[in-house]
């Protein structure tokens, strides 16, 4: 079967292949969009995304609404197609009227939920550092990503209730990423990993203030060795400032691994301290309806059959749901202060397993 599609009309090729075919035979090749939106209050957060998995022959999308102590998600999945200029899965689609500046996501009415949301960037995109992980000698993650902060406008409807999304208060961040990361059904494990997986620590803070935006990405091994370190400030006047080696103090609620906030201390190129105080206003675990790592109910790239759609709702007071928090990635509605300025955005963190600097000795250690 021919792999030629509409994109092949354009001078975009990076390999002697149709653009519908990945330049890697790794089953975990993926191409994904992620969005979050909130009104700063901590009363609601919306997370959404769409992914294509050419070596698994599938594509999927989701939208997750967290409010009133519940997380409600619509999942959609289908066979992959070659029309990448019009990304869509069932009733969900992404439109790009102005690349790198304006994006629209639409969910036509599906099991009582719908959305029509338009994103407008408030700063240029940030090309993040390449992200590479290995398990023994095997590459398990090799991804390129860009991030952006912006505002949202439009409407969300849940069971007949219409929520107005006003760009004066609604903002968020988005990212595009592609490459290799674990997706779909679990693979045969082969020999045990050497060294064995003991844990992973991650922090991602894209935050926008009136005059600037900050994007912070930090990843550490169980012993605290930093494998990813990226801290960038973008000023409205176009300046881009690299902030040096952020020191992170996560504030965990006692008896949990759920952060209430963090103190991030970096420095300007001239050595001036830059101290960002972050607080969580709402915690939204991505592995409870969002399909990210550790979600036992739905995983990105998993074959669910043609034209698959489902709606699921989780009660966040359920102890079984609460027990999942420490085993996956949690997105928080974040408020921050920096030199008297107030900012809002995403405070994303997880600490799975051992992390010596945090005092976590294994997968089940909790904060004192």
LUMVEX-232620 format. One record per residue (C-alpha): y, x, z. Coordinates in steps of 0.5 Angstrom, whole numbers, padded with zeros to 4 digits, always signed. Layout:
BEGIN
YXZ
...
end
This chain:
BEGIN
+0000+0000+0000
+0007+0003-0002
+0011+0005+0004
+0018+0004+0000
+0023+0000+0003
+0031-0002+0002
+0033+0005+0006
+0029+0009+0001
+0035+0007-0003
+0040+0012+0001
+0040+0019+0002
+0037+0019+0009
+0031+0022+0008
+0029+0028+0013
+0022+0029+0010
+0018+0028+0004
+0016+0021+0006
+0018+0014+0005
+0023+0012+0011
+0018+0007+0014
+0013+0013+0015
+0014+0017+0021
+0014+0025+0020
+0009+0025+0026
+0002+0022+0026
+0003+0022+0034
+0001+0014+0036
+0007+0015+0041
+0012+0015+0036
+0018+0010+0037
+0025+0008+0035
+0028+0004+0040
+0035+0000+0042
+0036-0001+0050
+0042-0005+0052
+0045-0007+0059
+0050-0012+0061
+0053-0015+0067
+0060-0018+0070
+0061-0012+0076
+0059-0017+0081
+0052-0016+0082
+0050-0023+0082
+0047-0022+0075
+0045-0017+0070
+0042-0017+0063
+0037-0012+0060
+0035-0012+0053
+0032-0008+0048
+0028-0008+0041
+0023-0002+0039
+0019+0000+0033
+0012+0003+0033
+0010+0005+0026
+0004+0009+0028
+0001+0003+0032
+0004-0002+0026
+0008-0006+0031
+0015-0008+0034
+0017-0012+0040
+0023-0014+0043
+0025-0017+0050
+0031-0020+0054
+0031-0020+0062
+0036-0024+0066
+0036-0022+0073
+0040-0027+0078
+0039-0032+0084
+0033-0027+0086
+0029-0028+0080
+0028-0024+0074
+0026-0028+0068
+0024-0025+0061
+0022-0027+0054
+0018-0022+0050
+0017-0022+0043
+0012-0018+0039
+0010-0018+0031
+0007-0014+0026
+0012-0008+0024
+0016-0009+0017
+0020-0004+0012
+0026-0008+0013
+0029-0003+0018
+0036-0005+0016
+0035-0012+0019
+0032-0010+0026
+0028-0017+0028
+0022-0019+0032
+0021-0027+0032
+0027-0030+0034
+0031-0024+0036
+0035-0020+0032
+0040-0014+0032
+0046-0014+0027
+0050-0008+0026
+0057-0010+0024
+0060-0003+0025
+0056+0003+0026
+0057+0007+0033
+0062+0002+0035
+0060-0006+0035
+0053-0009+0035
+0051-0016+0036
+0044-0018+0039
+0042-0025+0038
+0036-0029+0041
+0035-0036+0038
+0033-0041+0043
+0026-0039+0046
+0022-0043+0051
+0029-0045+0054
+0033-0038+0053
+0038-0036+0048
+0043-0031+0047
+0049-0029+0043
+0052-0022+0045
+0057-0018+0042
+0058-0010+0044
+0064-0006+0043
+0064+0001+0045
+0070+0003+0049
+0069+0011+0048
+0065+0015+0043
+0058+0016+0043
+0055+0021+0047
+0049+0025+0044
+0045+0027+0050
+0041+0033+0050
+0034+0033+0047
+0029+0031+0052
+0022+0034+0052
+0016+0033+0057
+0009+0036+0057
+0002+0035+0060
-0001+0041+0060
+0000+0044+0053
+0001+0037+0050
+0007+0034+0049
+0008+0027+0052
+0016+0026+0051
+0020+0029+0045
+0026+0025+0044
+0033+0025+0042
+0038+0020+0045
+0045+0017+0044
+0049+0013+0049
+0055+0009+0049
+0059+0005+0054
+0063-0001+0052
+0064-0009+0053
+0060-0015+0052
+0063-0022+0049
+0059-0028+0048
+0054-0033+0051
+0047-0033+0055
+0043-0040+0056
+0038-0041+0061
+0035-0047+0061
+0041-0051+0059
+0046-0047+0063
+0051-0043+0059
+0054-0037+0062
+0060-0035+0059
+0060-0027+0057
+0068-0025+0058
+0069-0018+0056
+0075-0018+0061
+0069-0017+0066
+0063-0016+0063
+0061-0009+0061
+0055-0004+0060
+0052+0001+0057
+0047+0002+0051
+0042+0008+0048
+0039+0009+0042
+0033+0013+0042
+0027+0016+0038
+0021+0021+0038
+0015+0021+0042
+0014+0017+0049
+0008+0014+0051
+0008+0007+0048
+0002+0001+0047
-0005+0001+0050
-0007+0007+0055
-0010+0012+0051
-0017+0016+0053
-0015+0021+0058
-0019+0027+0056
-0020+0033+0061
-0015+0032+0067
-0008+0035+0066
-0007+0042+0069
-0003+0042+0073
-0004+0035+0075
+0002+0030+0075
+0005+0030+0082
+0011+0026+0081
+0018+0025+0077
+0025+0025+0079
+0030+0022+0075
+0038+0020+0075
+0042+0017+0069
+0049+0014+0071
+0053+0012+0065
+0060+0010+0068
+0066+0007+0066
+0073+0008+0069
+0080+0006+0066
+0082+0013+0063
+0075+0016+0062
+0067+0015+0062
+0062+0019+0065
+0055+0020+0063
+0050+0024+0068
+0043+0025+0066
+0038+0029+0071
+0031+0030+0071
+0027+0034+0076
+0020+0036+0078
+0016+0035+0084
+0019+0042+0087
+0026+0040+0085
+0026+0045+0079
+0031+0041+0074
+0028+0040+0067
+0034+0036+0064
+0042+0037+0067
+0047+0033+0063
+0054+0031+0066
+0059+0029+0061
+0066+0026+0062
+0070+0023+0056
+0077+0022+0056
+0081+0016+0053
+0085+0021+0049
+0079+0024+0046
+0078+0030+0050
+0070+0031+0052
+0069+0035+0058
+0063+0038+0061
+0062+0038+0068
+0058+0043+0072
+0051+0043+0075
+0051+0036+0079
+0049+0036+0086
+0045+0029+0088
+0045+0026+0094
+0041+0019+0094
+0042+0014+0099
+0035+0011+0100
+0035+0004+0105
+0030+0006+0111
+0023+0005+0110
+0024+0005+0102
+0025+0009+0096
+0030+0004+0094
+0037+0007+0093
+0043+0004+0096
+0048+0009+0093
+0049+0016+0091
+0054+0022+0092
+0054+0026+0086
+0058+0033+0086
+0060+0036+0080
+0065+0041+0078
+0070+0042+0072
+0070+0048+0067
+0076+0051+0072
+0071+0050+0078
+0075+0044+0081
+0070+0039+0085
+0069+0032+0082
+0066+0028+0087
+0063+0021+0085
+0061+0016+0090
+0056+0011+0087
+0054+0004+0090
+0048-0001+0088
+0050-0008+0087
+0044-0011+0084
+0037-0007+0083
+0033-0009+0077
+0026-0006+0076
+0025-0005+0069
+0017-0005+0070
+0018-0012+0073
+0018-0016+0066
+0022-0011+0062
+0016-0007+0059
+0018+0000+0062
+0013+0005+0065
+0009+0002+0070
+0009-0005+0068
+0002-0008+0069
+0004-0015+0065
+0007-0012+0058
+0008-0005+0055
+0013-0003+0049
+0008-0002+0043
+0002-0006+0046
-0001-0010+0040
+0000-0018+0042
-0002-0021+0036
+0002-0024+0030
+0009-0028+0032
+0007-0027+0040
+0012-0030+0044
+0012-0031+0052
+0017-0033+0058
+0015-0030+0065
+0019-0031+0071
+0018-0026+0078
+0021-0028+0085
+0024-0022+0087
+0022-0024+0094
+0015-0024+0093
+0012-0018+0097
+0007-0016+0091
+0013-0015+0087
+0017-0011+0092
+0011-0007+0092
+0012-0005+0085
+0019-0002+0086
+0017+0005+0088
+0013+0006+0082
+0017+0005+0076
+0025+0006+0074
+0030+0001+0077
+0037+0000+0074
+0042-0002+0078
+0049-0005+0077
+0053+0000+0079
+0060+0001+0082
+0063+0008+0083
+0069+0012+0085
+0072+0018+0083
+0079+0021+0086
+0081+0014+0088
+0079+0011+0081
+0074+0005+0081
+0069+0005+0075
+0063+0001+0074
+0056+0002+0070
+0049+0003+0070
+0046+0007+0076
+0039+0008+0074
+0034+0012+0079
+0027+0013+0080
+0023+0018+0085
+0015+0017+0083
+0011+0021+0087
+0012+0028+0091
+0020+0031+0091
+0021+0036+0096
+0028+0036+0096
+0028+0028+0098
+0023+0030+0103
+0017+0026+0099
+0011+0029+0100
+0006+0024+0096
+0006+0018+0092
+0007+0014+0099
+0012+0017+0103
+0018+0013+0104
+0025+0015+0107
+0026+0015+0114
end
